[in-house]
Amino acid sequence: MSAGFENLGPDGILDAIESAMDLSLTGLTAPLPSYINRVYELQTVSEERLIAKFYRPGRWAREALQDEHDFVADCAADEIPVVAPLVLADGSTIGEHEGILFSVFPKRSGREMDLRTDEGWRRLGGLVGRIHLAGSRQDAENRLRMHPATTTLPEIEQLLDFMSPYQADRFKEITSRIVEIALREFEGIELQRIHGDCHRANILERPGEGLMVIDFDDMVMGPPVQDIWLLLPDHANQVRHEINLILEGYEQFLDFDDRSLRLVEVLRAMRIIYFLSWCSTQTDDFRFQTTFPDWGSELFWQREIADLERQYHVILNDERLNIRGSL
């Protein structure tokens, strides 16, 4: 990580945003929770609140960030409630300060939606369907393709250097079984632009306005079902009712490939591996070491491998039917 990113301070933040947007700010630079990036709430002299996001160097190339912004813009053009980046003085949505890329967003707030009714699940499905309809119109050439061959296999190889030979053998055995199933189940599944991290904390209710989607940072070219399973409160075979309701709302806007429901528990395993791989890139960061003090220990890997073994058995026991009513 660059020293400039670690030492990014209020003066640099204010200078960068004022210059990029050709406006004057007050002295407010309130840091917001974000492990990956540096995110700050700012205020213009006219009392408009802004959110400035300075991207961690090395995480995304400018072209990949542009793919994200293009996707959000396409959603906004379809009147989907999203928080689109503001256009800077030079006509772009991506600025640069001492080699650090940044964007500025209007501040929008909301609360996590209430999902105690069938209609709430249908609304959720309808929102995801609209996002995927916008996402289907073009590709994101500079974003990851969520597929076991292009993401999961490299992540597994990367992780082997962080465990003992004994644990590495166990890890290779269970992940090879998972990937073998994943490769088979991904056959014939089309990938498109999706949110990628569409859990319920990223969908907010704005009283009087409806639902709003935030945080497209992890958008990928992936199977649409990825944005559905992350919304579920339990394993797929335990929440068939909720899946049916989500898809009722979804198919008001876009057809859904029922065959992809068999990917739900496979994708859950892939997400476990992805998160472990992401953690392995953060081990030199002091904040990471403080938050995850036992990461990489023998006991840590025993727990993680046991979790993957349990998930493998969930995959094996999944009925994996194409009839959504019985999953």
N, C-alpha and C positions, 0 to 999 in steps of 0.2 A: 504494500500500500504506500502511496506517495506521502511524503512528509507534509505536503501542502494540504492534503485531505485531512490528515490527522490534526493539523494545526489550524484548520479553517475557523476563523473567528468573526465576531460581529462586524468589524470594520470591512473585512474582505467581502462578507456576505452583502452588506448594504451597498458597497461600491459596485459590486458585480450586478446586482439587480437594478439599481438606479441607472447604471449605464446601459444595460441591455434593454430596459423598458422605457428609458427616457422620461422618468418621473422621479418625484421626491418622496422619500420614506421618512417616517419617524424613526426613533432609535429602537423600536421594538424588534428584538430578535429572539423569540421564545423557541427553544429547541423542543421538538416533538419526538415521541418514541419511534425509533427506527434503528434496527441493528445494522442493516445493510448500507443504507444511504445516510446522508445528513439532511434532516428536514427541519425547517424553521417556519414559524408563523411570523409574518411581517405586517406592517400597517402603512398605508399611504397617508400623506398629509390630509387627504380628504376622508380619512378614517375607513377606507376599504381594507379588509383583511385579505392577505395573500398567503399562499403556502409555497415556499421555495424548496425545491428538492435538488440537492447536489449529489450526483451519482458516484458511487464508489468506483474509483479507477480500476479498469480491467474487467469489470463485470459485464458491461454492455458496450459494444461499439456504437458510434453515432448512428450507423445505418440500422442497427437493431432497435435503438430507441425510436428512430423515425418510423419503423414498422409498427411499434406500439402506438405512437401518436396518430398514425394513419388509421389504425383500427378504431381508436377512440373517436376520431373525427367521423369515420363512417357510421359509428353508432349514433353520434350526435346528429348527423344528417338525417338519420331515421327517427329522430325525436326520442331516442332512448335516453333516459336520464343518466348521464355520466358526467364526470368532472374532466373536461377537456383542458389541455395546456393552453395558456394564453399565448397569443402571437407577440413576439418580441419586436423591437424597433426595426430590425433588419428583415422582418417578414418570416422568420423561422420560428419554431417552437423550442429549439435547443440552443442554449447559450454555452459559452466556455469561459472559465475563469482560472487562469494559471494552470491550464491543462485539465481542469475538472469540468465535466459537462454538467449542465443544470437546466431545469425547467421551472416555470412558475405557473401556479394554478390558483383559481379563485377559491377562497375558503368555503366549503360546504359541510354542514354537519347533519347528523341524523341519529337515529337509534336503531338497534337491532330489531328486525321485524318480529311480530308475534306470529308463531306458527302453531297455534292451538286449534285451528279450524281447517277443514278440507279446502275451503276457498283460499286460504293463505298458501297452501302448497300449490294450488293451481296458478295463483298469481306468480309465484316463484318460477314455475315452469314456463309460464308465458314470457316472463322477462328473459330467461335464458334462451328461449326459442327466438326471440327478437334479436338478441346479441348474435346468435349463430347465423341467423339469416343475413345480417350485415357482414359477418365474418366470412360467409361463403362466397362473397363476390370477388375476392381476390386473395392471393397468397401473401405470406410474409416470408420473403426469400432469405432474410437475414436472421430469422429466429430458429430456435431448436425445433426439430421434428420429434415429437414424443412417440418413440417406438422402441421396443426392447433392443433392437439391433443398433440403433444410433445413440441412445441415451443410457439405457440400463447396463449394457455390456461394458462400455467404457467406464462407467461409474464403479462397477464391481472390480475391474482391474485396478483402478485408482485406490480403492480401499484396502486391497491386499497388503499394501506397504505399511499399514497402520496397525497390524495385529501380529501376534505370534504365529509361527508355522502351524501349531496345532489348531488354533482358532481359524487360521486362513484355510486349512483343509476343510473344516466344518462349514465355513462360510461359502467356499467354492461349491461344496456339495449341495447345500440347500438352495443357493442362488441359481445354480445350473438347472436344477429341477424346475424352479419358478420360471426361468427364462425359456426353457423348452416349451412349457405350456403357453407362455406369453407369445412367443413367436408364432405358434400355431393359431392362437386365438385372434391375433392381429391380422391374419390373412384375409384379404378382401375388405378390410375396414378403411374407409377413406379418412384422410386427415385434412383438417381445415383450420383457419384461425379460430382459436378459442381463448377464453379468459385465462385458463390454466390454473388459477388459484381461487376458484369460485366457491369458497366456503361462506357460511352465513355471516361471518363478521365483515365480509366485503360487500354485503348487500344491506343497505340502510333504508329505514322508513323515515320519510320526511313528512311530518303531519301536514295534511292538506294538499300534499303534492304526490305522494306515492313512493314507489321504490326507486332507489338510486344505486348504481353499481360503482364501486371505487376500486383502485389499485390494480391496474392492468400490467404491473411490472413484470409478471411472470407469464405473459401471453406466449403461446406456442402454436405451432401447427400440430394439432393433436386430434384424437377421436372426440367427438362431441360429448360422449358419455362421461368424460373426465369432469366436465363442468356440472354434471348431475350427481355423480356419486359423492362428491365432496359436500353436498348439501344434506346428505342422508344422516339421520341420527344413530344408525347402527349398521351392522352388516346387511348386505342386500337381501338375504333370505329371511331377515327379521322385519323388513320394512317394505314389503310388497305393496301395501296400501299407499304409502307415501310415494313410491315410484310411479304407481298408476296415476295418482293425482298430478304429479309433476308433468308426466307425459301428456295428460289431458290438456294442460295449459300450453305445453310446448307445441303440440301439434295444431294449435290454432294458427300458428305462424309458419311451421316448417315440419316436414315429415321427419320421423325419427326411425333409424335403422334398429329394429328390435334385436337383431343379432348381436349388437354391440353390448347388450346388457350382460353378456357372459364375460365382459372385460372388467366388470366392477371390482371384483376381489383381486384380480391380477393387477389392476392399476393401483390398488391399495398397497400391494407388495412393492410395486415399482416406486411408489412415493416414499416408502420406508427407506429403500436403497438410495433414492435421490437425496433425501435429507441427510443420511449418513455421509454421502459423498460431498454434499455442500459443507457439512461440518468439518470434513477433513481439510478443506481449503482455508479454514479459519483458525487453525490450531495455534498459529503464531500470534494471534491477536489477544491482547491482555484481557479485553472485556469478555472474549469467548472463554478464555481459561478460567475467569472468575465465575462465569455463568455455568460452565460445564467442567467442573474440576476433575471429574473421574473419566472424562472422555478418552477413549483409547486404552483404558486399563483392561486387564484380563477379565475382571468382573463385568466391566461395561460390555465387552464383546460377548460374554456368556449370555447376558440379558438380551442383547440385540439379536443374536443368532437364534435364541429361543423364541423371540417374537416372530422372526421370519419362519421358523419351523411351524409355529402355530398358524400363521397366515397361510402357509403352504397347505396345511390340512383343511383350512377353510375353503381354499380354492378347490381342492379335491372333492370336498363334500358338497360344493355348490351344484345345484341341479342343472344350471346353465341351459335352461330351456329357452326357446325363442318366443314362447307365448308369454307376453308380459304379465298377464293376470296371475300366472303361477311362477313367473320369473324363469 
